[in-house]
Amino acid sequence: MQGKRGKMSRLDWPLLLIALLLCGVGLINVYSGTRIYNTAGLPLFVKQLVWIGMGVFVFFLFYLSSDGFVEQISNYFFYFILACLVMVLLAGSARMGAQRWIAIGGFNFQPSEFAKISLVLVFSRFFADRYNYSGISFMDTLPAMGIALIPFALVALQPDLGTAGIFLFILAGMMVVSGVRFRVLAALTTIAVSAVPALWFVMKEYQKQRVLTFLDPERDPLGAGYHVIQSQIAVGSGGFLGKGYLHGTQGSLRFLPEQHTDFAFAVFAEEWGFAGAVALLALFGLLIYRGFHLAARSQDRFASFVCGGMTVYFLAHIAINLAMVCGFFPVVGIPLPFVSYGGSSMVTNMMALGIMANVARTRYTFQGQGGAEAVGG
């Protein structure tokens, strides 16, 4: 009991409170975006509340685990998720032409969401073992690229190119966080940019249509361009102060598809306007700042890389989703952390925060008057 009380005293409360504020924003937004579904609006609101509760439970489950536990399980967790991704391809449940879920009773488990977390953990351990004060060399980055390629290929086959792309963002972010030499980063960036055109030849037809629609939404305003056009109308029509909560039209009249999931920010911007959008972005900014702050303060290299990598994970989701909603990025299935409706996404995000809070406890090491109490366990 004393051990748990000691851990709670070292919890990074700002990290959790910022996340809970974002969850609150998401909860009222889900209700607003789904209230016109007759009897379905309230159930989705309640389900999101349940997901938040489950997410908080998972947060404390990982936070209260013993020091060193996260590092010990990192590789095993990665192998388990890879097995789940293979299972998805062999016997997963399909929706809207994509096979991404494993059905367990009445719950649909999406392994690709947890694959992002497992990749951060395995990269943190990999780069911590190869850290060099003069910078990590090119040869040491090759195995990391091979590690990222495995989940990338498995998820791309589902097909879910948007989520697969997040793995590449995580890889790039982890290379920066872990101190890969600048000339290596520059060379890899040049190679990656040069290889982008080749992706066109491996894309499926609907993926090509998304890219073409991104370049010119008006080419198919009632088809592939519909999502983007309606989203831009919703965001722009909010003005400075918005139309008011529950008074949005694009979402409530169902002009805006996926208004409670991928396009949740469009519903929020329409009702709360530019001022509300800035406030929401400020909350996300605080979350990102806190994550990098923990990375900088951590005394342990693995912990520092985990905090930095998880922050990159959140930053990639936030940036891609907002750019997608505003028409600056092709439409991909990337949810807005804590705001978009979804169980796997919510639990994964809270799990990431719980892991960050757990490993960040090491920043208190050696700050006491000696003994185990200073180390904290």
SELOMI-411117 format. One line per field, with one value per residue: residue number from 1; residue in one letter; chain; x, y, z of N, C-alpha, C in turn. Coordinates in steps of 0.1 Angstrom, whole numbers. Example, Ala and Ser with C-alpha at 12.3 -4.5 7.8 and 13.67 -1.06 7.14 Angstrom:
resi	c(1,2);
resn	c(A,S);
chain	c(A,A);
neast	c(132,128);
nnorth	c(-57,-22);
nup	c(78,71);
caeast	c(123,137);
canorth	c(-45,-11);
caup	c(78,71);
ceast	c(132,129);
cnorth	c(-33,0);
cup	c(78,79);
REM end
This chain:
resi	c(1,2,3,4,5,6,7,8,9,10,11,12,13,14,15,16,17,18,19,20,21,22,23,24,25,26,27,28,29,30,31,32,33,34,35,36,37,38,39,40,41,42,43,44,45,46,47,48,49,50,51,52,53,54,55,56,57,58,59,60,61,62,63,64,65,66,67,68,69,70,71,72,73,74,75,76,77,78,79,80,81,82,83,84,85,86,87,88,89,90,91,92,93,94,95,96,97,98,99,100,101,102,103,104,105,106,107,108,109,110,111,112,113,114,115,116,117,118,119,120,121,122,123,124,125,126,127,128,129,130,131,132,133,134,135,136,137,138,139,140,141,142,143,144,145,146,147,148,149,150,151,152,153,154,155,156,157,158,159,160,161,162,163,164,165,166,167,168,169,170,171,172,173,174,175,176,177,178,179,180,181,182,183,184,185,186,187,188,189,190,191,192,193,194,195,196,197,198,199,200,201,202,203,204,205,206,207,208,209,210,211,212,213,214,215,216,217,218,219,220,221,222,223,224,225,226,227,228,229,230,231,232,233,234,235,236,237,238,239,240,241,242,243,244,245,246,247,248,249,250,251,252,253,254,255,256,257,258,259,260,261,262,263,264,265,266,267,268,269,270,271,272,273,274,275,276,277,278,279,280,281,282,283,284,285,286,287,288,289,290,291,292,293,294,295,296,297,298,299,300,301,302,303,304,305,306,307,308,309,310,311,312,313,314,315,316,317,318,319,320,321,322,323,324,325,326,327,328,329,330,331,332,333,334,335,336,337,338,339,340,341,342,343,344,345,346,347,348,349,350,351,352,353,354,355,356,357,358,359,360,361,362,363,364,365,366,367,368,369,370,371,372,373,374,375,376,377);
resn	c(M,Q,G,K,R,G,K,M,S,R,L,D,W,P,L,L,L,I,A,L,L,L,C,G,V,G,L,I,N,V,Y,S,G,T,R,I,Y,N,T,A,G,L,P,L,F,V,K,Q,L,V,W,I,G,M,G,V,F,V,F,F,L,F,Y,L,S,S,D,G,F,V,E,Q,I,S,N,Y,F,F,Y,F,I,L,A,C,L,V,M,V,L,L,A,G,S,A,R,M,G,A,Q,R,W,I,A,I,G,G,F,N,F,Q,P,S,E,F,A,K,I,S,L,V,L,V,F,S,R,F,F,A,D,R,Y,N,Y,S,G,I,S,F,M,D,T,L,P,A,M,G,I,A,L,I,P,F,A,L,V,A,L,Q,P,D,L,G,T,A,G,I,F,L,F,I,L,A,G,M,M,V,V,S,G,V,R,F,R,V,L,A,A,L,T,T,I,A,V,S,A,V,P,A,L,W,F,V,M,K,E,Y,Q,K,Q,R,V,L,T,F,L,D,P,E,R,D,P,L,G,A,G,Y,H,V,I,Q,S,Q,I,A,V,G,S,G,G,F,L,G,K,G,Y,L,H,G,T,Q,G,S,L,R,F,L,P,E,Q,H,T,D,F,A,F,A,V,F,A,E,E,W,G,F,A,G,A,V,A,L,L,A,L,F,G,L,L,I,Y,R,G,F,H,L,A,A,R,S,Q,D,R,F,A,S,F,V,C,G,G,M,T,V,Y,F,L,A,H,I,A,I,N,L,A,M,V,C,G,F,F,P,V,V,G,I,P,L,P,F,V,S,Y,G,G,S,S,M,V,T,N,M,M,A,L,G,I,M,A,N,V,A,R,T,R,Y,T,F,Q,G,Q,G,G,A,E,A,V,G,G);
chain	c(A,A,A,A,A,A,A,A,A,A,A,A,A,A,A,A,A,A,A,A,A,A,A,A,A,A,A,A,A,A,A,A,A,A,A,A,A,A,A,A,A,A,A,A,A,A,A,A,A,A,A,A,A,A,A,A,A,A,A,A,A,A,A,A,A,A,A,A,A,A,A,A,A,A,A,A,A,A,A,A,A,A,A,A,A,A,A,A,A,A,A,A,A,A,A,A,A,A,A,A,A,A,A,A,A,A,A,A,A,A,A,A,A,A,A,A,A,A,A,A,A,A,A,A,A,A,A,A,A,A,A,A,A,A,A,A,A,A,A,A,A,A,A,A,A,A,A,A,A,A,A,A,A,A,A,A,A,A,A,A,A,A,A,A,A,A,A,A,A,A,A,A,A,A,A,A,A,A,A,A,A,A,A,A,A,A,A,A,A,A,A,A,A,A,A,A,A,A,A,A,A,A,A,A,A,A,A,A,A,A,A,A,A,A,A,A,A,A,A,A,A,A,A,A,A,A,A,A,A,A,A,A,A,A,A,A,A,A,A,A,A,A,A,A,A,A,A,A,A,A,A,A,A,A,A,A,A,A,A,A,A,A,A,A,A,A,A,A,A,A,A,A,A,A,A,A,A,A,A,A,A,A,A,A,A,A,A,A,A,A,A,A,A,A,A,A,A,A,A,A,A,A,A,A,A,A,A,A,A,A,A,A,A,A,A,A,A,A,A,A,A,A,A,A,A,A,A,A,A,A,A,A,A,A,A,A,A,A,A,A,A,A,A,A,A,A,A,A,A,A,A,A,A,A,A,A,A,A,A,A,A,A,A,A,A,A,A,A,A,A,A,A,A,A,A,A,A);
neast	c(8,19,38,22,10,33,40,18,22,42,31,27,7,-2,0,-20,-43,-46,-51,-76,-92,-92,-105,-130,-138,-140,-161,-184,-185,-189,-215,-229,-223,-237,-263,-286,-291,-314,-322,-296,-278,-274,-265,-239,-227,-227,-212,-187,-181,-178,-155,-137,-136,-125,-101,-88,-86,-67,-46,-38,-32,-9,7,10,25,55,88,108,93,79,101,110,89,87,98,85,58,57,61,38,18,25,18,-9,-16,-10,-30,-53,-52,-56,-80,-96,-122,-142,-148,-164,-147,-122,-100,-95,-99,-102,-126,-138,-160,-185,-168,-147,-114,-86,-57,-37,-37,-26,-2,13,21,36,57,70,80,97,115,126,140,158,173,183,201,220,229,250,274,284,265,241,249,246,246,236,210,198,187,166,149,142,127,105,94,81,55,45,41,23,0,-5,-14,-40,-65,-47,-34,-30,-27,-5,14,18,36,60,63,67,91,108,106,116,142,152,148,164,189,202,228,231,237,231,203,196,204,187,162,163,163,138,120,125,116,89,72,72,54,29,25,20,-3,-37,-67,-87,-72,-55,-75,-80,-57,-58,-81,-74,-57,-74,-104,-128,-131,-146,-171,-194,-186,-156,-145,-163,-162,-141,-149,-173,-163,-145,-165,-179,-159,-152,-176,-180,-170,-158,-166,-183,-212,-225,-230,-245,-258,-248,-248,-238,-229,-251,-272,-262,-246,-219,-198,-187,-187,-183,-160,-134,-137,-142,-132,-141,-168,-166,-152,-172,-192,-179,-162,-135,-122,-128,-115,-88,-84,-87,-65,-45,-47,-39,-13,-2,-2,17,39,43,49,74,88,89,105,129,135,139,159,168,178,163,137,136,136,112,93,97,92,65,53,59,43,17,18,20,-5,-23,-14,-18,-45,-58,-48,-59,-87,-89,-83,-57,-43,-44,-74,-73,-76,-72,-76,-85,-67,-82,-104,-119,-144,-141,-131,-107,-88,-90,-83,-57,-44,-46,-32,-7,-1,-1,22,41,40,47,75,86,88,113,127,129,148,175,170,162,169,185,186,159,136,140,145,121,96);
nnorth	c(-12,12,14,19,43,59,59,72,97,106,108,123,146,169,158,138,152,170,153,142,165,169,145,151,172,157,140,156,165,141,135,157,153,130,131,132,107,93,69,62,81,87,62,60,81,73,49,60,73,50,39,59,56,30,35,52,33,15,33,37,11,6,27,21,-2,-20,-5,-7,-26,-20,-18,-44,-59,-49,-59,-85,-76,-64,-86,-100,-83,-83,-109,-107,-90,-106,-125,-109,-106,-132,-141,-119,-95,-77,-44,-20,-27,-30,-50,-51,-57,-77,-98,-101,-116,-92,-72,-53,-55,-37,-43,-28,-2,-6,-15,8,18,-4,-3,21,14,-8,4,23,7,-4,18,28,9,13,38,66,90,106,104,82,58,53,25,14,23,7,-19,-9,2,-21,-33,-16,-20,-44,-44,-23,-34,-55,-40,-24,-42,-46,-33,-5,22,47,43,27,45,60,45,51,78,76,61,80,101,89,85,111,118,100,107,102,107,139,140,115,115,135,123,100,113,125,103,91,111,111,86,87,92,67,53,56,36,14,18,12,16,33,46,61,78,93,108,123,136,151,169,182,188,194,179,157,162,151,126,112,136,146,143,160,185,190,190,212,232,230,237,263,276,281,305,331,328,306,286,278,254,224,235,233,227,212,188,179,177,158,161,160,134,107,122,119,106,104,130,146,170,189,191,202,226,240,244,258,276,297,306,286,265,273,272,244,235,247,231,206,214,218,192,180,196,188,162,162,176,158,139,152,156,131,107,83,67,50,56,83,81,67,85,107,94,85,110,120,102,111,137,132,121,142,163,152,145,170,184,168,172,199,200,199,176,143,123,101,73,85,90,118,123,114,129,120,95,62,30,14,33,52,36,29,54,63,43,48,72,63,46,65,80,61,54,79,83,78,101,112,98,97,121,122,116,94,58,34,48,72,63,51,28);
nup	c(0,8,-12,-35,-27,-26,-53,-64,-55,-71,-95,-127,-127,-144,-170,-170,-164,-185,-206,-197,-198,-226,-232,-221,-238,-262,-255,-252,-278,-292,-285,-296,-323,-328,-319,-335,-343,-337,-315,-313,-307,-279,-269,-283,-271,-244,-247,-254,-230,-215,-227,-221,-193,-192,-204,-185,-165,-177,-180,-153,-147,-161,-152,-124,-125,-118,-116,-144,-156,-180,-198,-198,-209,-235,-260,-261,-261,-286,-303,-298,-307,-335,-341,-337,-358,-380,-376,-380,-408,-416,-403,-397,-389,-413,-425,-446,-468,-457,-437,-406,-379,-349,-338,-306,-287,-281,-286,-307,-316,-325,-337,-350,-339,-314,-323,-329,-304,-295,-313,-307,-281,-287,-304,-286,-268,-286,-297,-273,-265,-284,-283,-288,-280,-300,-319,-335,-359,-395,-402,-378,-379,-399,-390,-375,-394,-407,-387,-385,-410,-410,-394,-409,-435,-429,-420,-442,-459,-451,-463,-449,-454,-442,-414,-415,-425,-403,-388,-401,-396,-368,-368,-380,-362,-338,-346,-346,-319,-306,-314,-339,-363,-379,-407,-415,-411,-429,-453,-454,-454,-479,-496,-489,-497,-524,-531,-528,-552,-563,-548,-559,-578,-563,-550,-542,-562,-550,-532,-548,-558,-536,-533,-557,-552,-531,-543,-560,-549,-562,-584,-581,-566,-554,-549,-543,-534,-516,-488,-480,-490,-476,-450,-450,-454,-430,-411,-419,-417,-391,-382,-361,-334,-335,-342,-319,-293,-301,-322,-347,-382,-404,-393,-377,-395,-410,-433,-432,-434,-412,-388,-361,-357,-377,-386,-365,-355,-373,-367,-341,-347,-362,-343,-322,-333,-345,-321,-303,-316,-314,-286,-282,-297,-282,-259,-269,-276,-250,-242,-259,-253,-226,-229,-243,-224,-202,-215,-217,-191,-180,-163,-171,-201,-218,-208,-215,-243,-247,-237,-255,-279,-277,-276,-301,-315,-307,-317,-345,-350,-343,-360,-386,-387,-383,-405,-425,-421,-427,-453,-461,-464,-477,-474,-448,-425,-398,-364,-342,-313,-282,-288,-311,-316,-305,-294,-294,-301,-280,-257,-264,-265,-238,-227,-238,-224,-198,-198,-204,-181,-162,-169,-166,-140,-132,-133,-108,-95,-73,-62,-36,-1,-2,-5,-10,-10,-23,-48,-55,-58);
caeast	c(0,28,44,13,9,45,39,8,27,51,24,27,-7,-6,-2,-33,-54,-47,-58,-90,-98,-94,-116,-143,-142,-144,-174,-195,-185,-195,-229,-233,-222,-245,-276,-297,-292,-326,-318,-282,-269,-271,-256,-226,-222,-224,-201,-175,-178,-172,-141,-128,-133,-116,-88,-83,-81,-55,-36,-32,-27,5,15,13,33,68,99,115,83,77,112,111,79,86,100,74,46,59,59,24,10,27,10,-23,-17,-11,-43,-62,-52,-61,-94,-101,-135,-140,-158,-161,-137,-109,-100,-86,-104,-104,-138,-138,-174,-191,-158,-138,-100,-79,-43,-29,-36,-16,11,21,27,46,68,77,87,108,125,132,150,168,182,189,212,230,232,264,274,287,254,239,254,237,244,227,196,192,178,154,141,137,117,93,89,72,41,41,36,11,-11,-8,-22,-54,-54,-48,-21,-29,-21,9,22,22,48,71,64,73,105,116,106,125,156,155,148,175,202,209,236,223,240,223,189,195,204,174,151,164,159,124,113,127,108,74,65,70,42,17,23,16,-15,-50,-74,-94,-61,-51,-85,-79,-46,-63,-92,-67,-51,-85,-116,-140,-131,-156,-177,-204,-180,-144,-142,-174,-158,-132,-157,-182,-155,-141,-176,-181,-148,-153,-189,-180,-166,-149,-172,-190,-227,-231,-231,-257,-264,-241,-257,-231,-229,-264,-280,-255,-239,-205,-196,-178,-185,-179,-147,-122,-140,-148,-127,-150,-180,-162,-149,-184,-200,-172,-156,-120,-118,-128,-104,-75,-84,-84,-51,-37,-47,-30,0,2,1,29,50,45,56,88,94,92,116,141,138,141,173,171,178,151,125,136,132,98,85,99,86,51,49,59,30,5,20,17,-20,-29,-11,-24,-60,-62,-45,-69,-100,-89,-80,-42,-37,-54,-83,-69,-84,-64,-85,-79,-65,-91,-116,-126,-150,-135,-126,-92,-80,-90,-75,-43,-39,-44,-21,6,2,3,35,50,40,55,89,90,90,128,134,130,159,186,166,158,180,192,178,149,125,144,143,107,92);
canorth	c(0,23,16,26,57,66,61,82,111,109,108,136,150,177,149,131,162,176,142,142,177,165,135,158,179,147,134,165,165,129,137,167,148,118,132,131,93,88,62,58,92,86,50,63,90,64,40,68,74,37,38,68,49,19,41,56,21,11,43,34,-3,7,36,15,-14,-19,1,-16,-36,-16,-21,-59,-65,-42,-68,-95,-70,-62,-99,-104,-75,-88,-121,-103,-84,-117,-130,-100,-109,-146,-143,-107,-90,-66,-33,-10,-31,-32,-61,-45,-60,-91,-98,-109,-114,-80,-61,-53,-52,-32,-44,-18,9,-10,-17,20,18,-14,1,31,7,-16,14,29,-2,-6,29,30,0,17,52,70,105,112,102,69,57,48,11,11,26,-3,-28,-2,3,-34,-35,-8,-25,-56,-39,-14,-43,-62,-31,-19,-53,-48,-22,7,29,58,38,22,56,65,38,58,90,71,58,92,108,82,87,124,118,92,112,97,118,148,137,103,120,142,113,92,122,127,90,90,120,106,73,90,90,52,48,57,24,3,22,8,27,42,54,71,88,102,117,132,145,161,180,189,182,197,170,147,168,142,113,112,149,150,144,172,198,192,193,226,241,230,245,277,283,284,319,333,322,294,286,274,240,217,243,231,222,202,176,175,173,146,165,157,119,103,134,117,98,110,144,152,184,198,194,211,240,246,249,266,286,298,307,272,256,277,267,230,234,250,219,197,220,215,178,178,202,180,149,165,180,145,132,160,155,117,104,70,69,43,64,95,78,64,98,114,86,86,124,120,94,120,148,127,119,155,170,145,146,184,187,161,178,212,198,200,163,133,117,88,70,88,97,129,117,117,137,112,84,49,23,10,46,58,28,30,67,63,33,55,81,55,41,77,84,51,55,92,83,77,114,115,90,103,134,121,116,81,46,30,58,82,57,49,15);
caup	c(0,9,-25,-44,-23,-31,-68,-67,-52,-81,-108,-134,-128,-155,-182,-170,-164,-199,-213,-192,-204,-240,-232,-219,-251,-271,-250,-256,-292,-297,-283,-305,-336,-330,-312,-344,-347,-329,-302,-314,-302,-265,-268,-286,-260,-233,-251,-253,-216,-210,-233,-213,-180,-195,-207,-173,-158,-184,-176,-139,-147,-166,-143,-111,-126,-112,-123,-153,-162,-194,-207,-198,-218,-248,-271,-261,-266,-301,-310,-296,-317,-348,-342,-339,-371,-389,-373,-387,-423,-418,-399,-391,-394,-423,-426,-456,-476,-450,-428,-396,-365,-344,-330,-293,-282,-287,-287,-318,-312,-337,-333,-357,-330,-304,-330,-328,-291,-294,-321,-299,-271,-292,-309,-275,-263,-296,-298,-260,-265,-294,-281,-289,-277,-312,-328,-340,-373,-405,-401,-367,-383,-408,-383,-371,-406,-409,-377,-389,-423,-407,-391,-421,-446,-424,-419,-455,-466,-446,-464,-441,-457,-433,-402,-419,-426,-389,-384,-407,-388,-355,-370,-382,-349,-329,-350,-342,-305,-301,-317,-351,-368,-388,-421,-417,-412,-442,-464,-453,-458,-494,-502,-487,-506,-538,-533,-527,-565,-566,-540,-568,-585,-554,-543,-548,-570,-541,-526,-558,-559,-524,-536,-567,-546,-522,-551,-566,-544,-570,-596,-578,-554,-548,-546,-535,-528,-507,-474,-478,-492,-464,-438,-451,-452,-415,-404,-423,-414,-377,-380,-349,-321,-338,-342,-306,-290,-306,-333,-360,-393,-412,-385,-372,-407,-416,-445,-429,-430,-401,-380,-347,-357,-383,-389,-352,-354,-381,-359,-330,-352,-366,-332,-313,-341,-344,-307,-296,-322,-308,-273,-283,-302,-270,-250,-276,-275,-237,-241,-266,-245,-214,-233,-245,-211,-195,-222,-214,-176,-175,-160,-178,-216,-223,-204,-223,-256,-247,-236,-268,-290,-275,-279,-316,-318,-305,-326,-358,-351,-343,-372,-398,-386,-385,-419,-433,-419,-433,-467,-464,-465,-482,-464,-443,-413,-386,-355,-334,-300,-271,-292,-319,-310,-308,-282,-295,-301,-266,-248,-269,-261,-224,-224,-241,-214,-186,-200,-202,-166,-155,-171,-162,-125,-129,-132,-94,-90,-67,-57,-22,8,-2,-2,-20,-10,-33,-62,-57,-65);
ceast	c(9,35,35,11,21,45,29,13,37,45,25,13,-11,-8,-16,-44,-56,-55,-72,-98,-102,-105,-130,-147,-147,-158,-185,-196,-191,-210,-235,-234,-231,-259,-288,-298,-304,-321,-303,-273,-265,-262,-242,-219,-218,-212,-187,-171,-172,-158,-132,-125,-124,-102,-81,-78,-68,-43,-29,-27,-12,13,19,22,47,78,106,105,81,89,113,101,79,88,89,61,46,56,44,15,12,19,-5,-26,-18,-25,-54,-63,-58,-76,-100,-115,-133,-151,-154,-149,-123,-111,-90,-89,-104,-116,-137,-151,-180,-181,-149,-124,-92,-64,-34,-27,-25,-2,20,28,38,59,76,86,99,119,133,143,161,178,189,202,223,233,247,264,278,276,253,242,243,235,236,212,189,183,165,144,134,126,104,86,79,58,36,34,23,-1,-15,-16,-36,-65,-57,-35,-19,-22,-7,19,27,34,61,74,71,88,113,117,116,139,161,157,160,189,210,216,228,225,232,208,187,195,192,162,151,159,144,116,114,119,93,67,62,58,30,14,19,3,-27,-57,-81,-84,-56,-62,-85,-68,-51,-73,-85,-62,-62,-99,-128,-141,-142,-164,-187,-198,-168,-141,-153,-170,-150,-140,-166,-175,-150,-153,-179,-171,-150,-165,-190,-177,-157,-154,-180,-205,-233,-232,-245,-264,-257,-250,-251,-231,-243,-274,-273,-249,-224,-204,-186,-176,-181,-166,-136,-124,-146,-144,-136,-163,-177,-159,-162,-192,-192,-163,-141,-115,-117,-117,-91,-74,-81,-70,-42,-36,-37,-15,6,6,14,41,53,52,71,95,98,104,129,145,142,156,177,169,166,138,124,131,117,89,85,91,70,45,49,46,18,6,16,2,-27,-27,-18,-39,-64,-59,-55,-83,-100,-85,-66,-35,-48,-62,-77,-76,-75,-73,-77,-78,-75,-103,-125,-132,-142,-128,-111,-83,-79,-81,-60,-37,-37,-33,-8,9,6,17,45,51,48,70,94,92,105,134,135,142,170,183,163,171,186,182,167,138,127,142,129,104,78);
cnorth	c(13,26,23,40,65,69,72,96,115,109,122,140,159,168,143,141,168,165,141,154,174,155,141,166,169,141,143,166,153,130,146,161,136,119,130,116,86,82,59,69,90,73,53,72,82,55,48,70,61,36,47,62,37,24,46,44,16,20,39,20,-2,16,29,2,-10,-12,-10,-26,-33,-20,-37,-65,-59,-51,-79,-89,-67,-75,-103,-96,-79,-100,-117,-97,-95,-124,-122,-104,-123,-147,-131,-103,-78,-56,-24,-14,-33,-42,-57,-49,-74,-90,-107,-107,-102,-69,-64,-47,-49,-32,-34,-5,6,-12,-4,21,8,-10,12,24,-1,-7,20,20,-4,5,32,21,4,32,55,85,112,110,87,68,52,33,6,14,15,-13,-22,0,-10,-38,-28,-14,-37,-52,-30,-23,-50,-53,-26,-30,-54,-43,-10,15,41,54,33,33,62,58,45,71,87,68,70,100,102,84,101,124,111,97,106,109,126,144,124,107,127,133,105,100,123,114,88,98,116,94,76,88,75,46,47,43,12,6,15,19,37,51,65,82,98,112,128,141,155,173,188,183,184,187,159,151,160,128,114,125,154,152,158,185,201,196,208,236,242,239,260,284,286,298,320,327,310,296,283,259,235,225,242,225,211,188,171,171,163,149,160,142,118,115,132,109,106,125,151,166,193,201,204,225,247,252,259,276,286,299,294,263,260,272,252,227,237,238,208,201,217,201,175,184,193,167,151,169,168,138,139,158,141,114,91,72,62,51,77,92,74,76,106,107,87,100,126,113,103,131,144,126,133,162,165,147,160,188,181,168,192,212,200,187,153,127,103,86,72,96,108,124,123,124,128,100,71,43,20,23,52,50,29,43,68,53,40,65,74,50,53,80,74,53,69,93,83,90,119,107,100,118,134,120,102,70,44,40,68,76,55,36,12);
cup	c(0,-5,-35,-40,-27,-46,-71,-64,-62,-95,-114,-137,-140,-168,-182,-170,-178,-207,-210,-197,-219,-241,-230,-231,-261,-268,-254,-271,-298,-296,-293,-319,-339,-324,-322,-349,-340,-316,-302,-308,-288,-263,-272,-276,-248,-235,-250,-239,-210,-215,-225,-199,-182,-197,-195,-165,-164,-181,-163,-139,-151,-157,-130,-113,-121,-121,-132,-160,-177,-203,-208,-208,-232,-260,-272,-266,-281,-308,-309,-306,-331,-351,-344,-353,-382,-388,-380,-402,-425,-414,-392,-397,-403,-422,-438,-465,-470,-439,-417,-382,-362,-335,-318,-286,-289,-289,-299,-315,-324,-334,-339,-348,-320,-310,-329,-315,-290,-302,-314,-288,-276,-298,-297,-269,-273,-296,-284,-259,-275,-293,-281,-288,-290,-323,-333,-355,-382,-404,-389,-369,-392,-401,-379,-383,-410,-399,-381,-401,-420,-404,-403,-431,-441,-424,-433,-463,-462,-455,-455,-442,-447,-420,-404,-420,-413,-384,-389,-400,-374,-357,-372,-369,-339,-333,-346,-327,-299,-305,-329,-357,-379,-403,-425,-419,-425,-454,-465,-458,-473,-501,-500,-496,-521,-541,-533,-541,-568,-559,-549,-574,-576,-547,-550,-554,-561,-534,-535,-559,-547,-527,-546,-562,-537,-531,-558,-561,-553,-582,-594,-566,-547,-545,-537,-528,-518,-493,-471,-480,-480,-452,-438,-449,-437,-408,-407,-418,-399,-373,-368,-337,-323,-338,-329,-305,-294,-317,-346,-370,-401,-406,-382,-384,-415,-430,-444,-425,-419,-392,-366,-346,-364,-385,-376,-351,-362,-374,-348,-336,-357,-354,-323,-320,-339,-330,-300,-302,-316,-294,-273,-288,-290,-261,-256,-275,-261,-235,-247,-258,-233,-217,-235,-233,-203,-202,-218,-200,-172,-174,-167,-193,-222,-220,-212,-237,-257,-246,-249,-279,-289,-279,-294,-321,-318,-315,-340,-360,-352,-356,-385,-398,-389,-399,-428,-433,-427,-448,-471,-465,-470,-471,-460,-429,-400,-376,-347,-319,-290,-276,-302,-312,-314,-296,-283,-295,-287,-257,-251,-264,-246,-220,-227,-230,-201,-187,-198,-188,-158,-156,-166,-147,-122,-129,-118,-87,-85,-61,-42,-14,9,0,-12,-20,-21,-47,-65,-64,-62);
REM end
